[in-house]
Amino acid sequence: MPVHRIIRIAAGIALATLLTGCAVTPGARAQAAAEVDQAWAEADGPLLAAAIAGPWRGDANRARDLHRHPYQTLQFFGVGSRVRVIEISPGAGWYSEILAPYLRLSGTYIAANAGSASALRARFAADPARYDRAQLIEYDGKAPMLGAPGSADMVLTFRNVHNWVAGDNADAYFKAFHDVLKPGGVLGVVDHRASPGTPLETMKKSGYLTEDLVIALATRAGFRLDARSEVNANPKDDADHPNGVWTLPPTNRHDKADDAKYRAIGESDRMTLRFVKP
């Protein structure tokens, strides 16, 4: 039986218990609600796995699962199928094609873009079965605003912070994340990782950031570091390449003769950090 049908049945049973009982006590209401929550919690993992395995995902994107570890990463951040998630600068939509279908039934997926999002909008419109409930917002990259204060459960950003650091406006982004999240909301960050003590100018040129810098940005905005994960670590990457992180796959900005060398390294070593808004 499909997972979503199991959930609907569980929710229906709980609702029927509430509506048909002669005397519905607060305890009975709480028990019914807990049963529904438990059903959703048990279904979240299979729902996420199904979205990652979805046949709508292109072969090139699937191939990058080996480096990006979407299941483990999203589980670490605590993404559940009933939350309101804002993904910042989703680009061509690598994570959109996982998150939007996953959240479609009972959550909310919002793709937030600095400037025009016409390409992603067209992609969503072309596949309503997956993206009809996905939302798109466009914001000013110099003064980002992502929605009503306290309106989101989670903000996620994948390999974007280095761009904001290079553009000297990272503080504005982290403030916007803090503003839009509810108290207790989660900020999940994945980015290319530099060695501790790397100078700022080197970070700006290479695309690799120290964990200390990202933690400082988040802390200044009011976040608390909740946990770190090594799920996206790559010990083969020493973060020292002639064209920075763009030397490595998937950009591959290197001489053709060095292709085997950089493919053997794979994608970058990445930090994976979870912050909480107190």
Order of alpha helices (4+ residues) and beta strands (2+ residues): alpha-alpha-alpha-alpha-alpha-beta-alpha-beta-alpha-alpha-beta-beta-alpha-alpha-beta-alpha-alpha-beta-alpha-beta
